[in-house]
């Protein structure tokens, strides 16, 4: 049973690396989208002052910037929530395994071992 536990957790780091890479890629893409949305907003704000674009367009761009920022925050928070859940589960499993090991160790220490008596001739 302990070997199964070890085998399961030896493969975990690769899953963690994949999850971190996936999060990093997603955040990078969102950061690029955010950069473009901010550029578009910066280009349109001066035009609003001169009446060349509508206030609705600028508000839409501001909302788009806020939405992308929220997506980035949500992705990061979701990753950390999942990581915390996984850590808690791993700690619980480790604690259960440690308790079983302690119980088995105590059980071995309490057992009486009897040797067969030798007959004297």
N, C-alpha and C positions, 0 to 999 in steps of 0.2 A: 504494500500500500504506500509506504514512504517512497519507494522507487517511482511509482506512478506520479506522486506529487512532485518529485524532483524533475522527472521528465517533462511534466506539464509546464513547470516554471522555467525550465531551460530554454523552451521555445518562446517564452513570453517576450524577451527582449527584442526579437525580430518583429513581433507585432507592434510593440511600442515604437520602434524606429519607423515602421511603416506609417503608423498613426501620426507621428510627429512630422514626417515628411509630407503627408497628405494635408495636415493643418497648415504647414508652412507654405505649401503651394497654393492652397486656397486663399490664405491671407495675402500672399503676394499678388495673386490675380485681383483680389478685392482692392488692394492698395493701388494697383495700376488704374482700376476703374475709378477709385476715389480721386486720384491725381487728375485724371481727365475731366471728371465732373467738376472739380474745383477750378480747373483752368477755364472750362466753359462758363462757369459762374462768374469768374473774375473778368472774363471778356464781356459778359452781358450786363454786369452791374453798371459800368460807365455808360453803356448804351441806353439803359433805363433812364438815366438822368436827362438824356437828350430826347427821350421819347421814341427811340428807334426800336425798342422791344417793349413788350407789355410787362406790367408788374406780375401778371400771372406766370409768365415764362420764367422770370427770376425766382419767384416763389417755388415753382416746379423744380428748378435747378437746386435751390436750397434744400428742398425736401429730398431730392435725389442724393445729395451729399450726406445728409443726415441718415438716410436709409442705408447707404453703403457703410458709413461709420458704425451703425447699429449692427449690420451683418458681421462686420469684423469682430466687434465685441461679443456678439452671440456665439460665433464660431469658437473664439478663444474660451469663453465661459463654458461652453458645452464640452470642449476638450478637457478642461480642468475638472469639471463635474464628473465626467466619465473616468478620468484618472483617479480621482478621489474615491469613487465607488469601487474601482478595481483594486485600489490599495487597501481599502477597508475589507473587501472580500478576501484578499490575499492574507491580510493579517489575521482574520478570523480562521482561515484554513490552517495557517501556520500555528496558531495558538491551539487549535484542536489536535493537530499532529503532535505538538509538544506535550500536550496533556496525555495523549495516548502513549507516547514514549515514556513519560514519567510514570504512568500507571504500570506499564510493562516492566520498567526498571525496578519499581518498588515491589512488584509481584515476584520478580526473580530473587530479590534480596530476602524475601520472607519465606521462600520455599525451603523446606528441609530436605537435604540430600542424604539419603541413607546408602551406605555401602554394604554390599553383602558381607556377612561375617565369614571369616575364614575359620575353617575347622583346624584345630591343632591335633596332630597325630603323634 
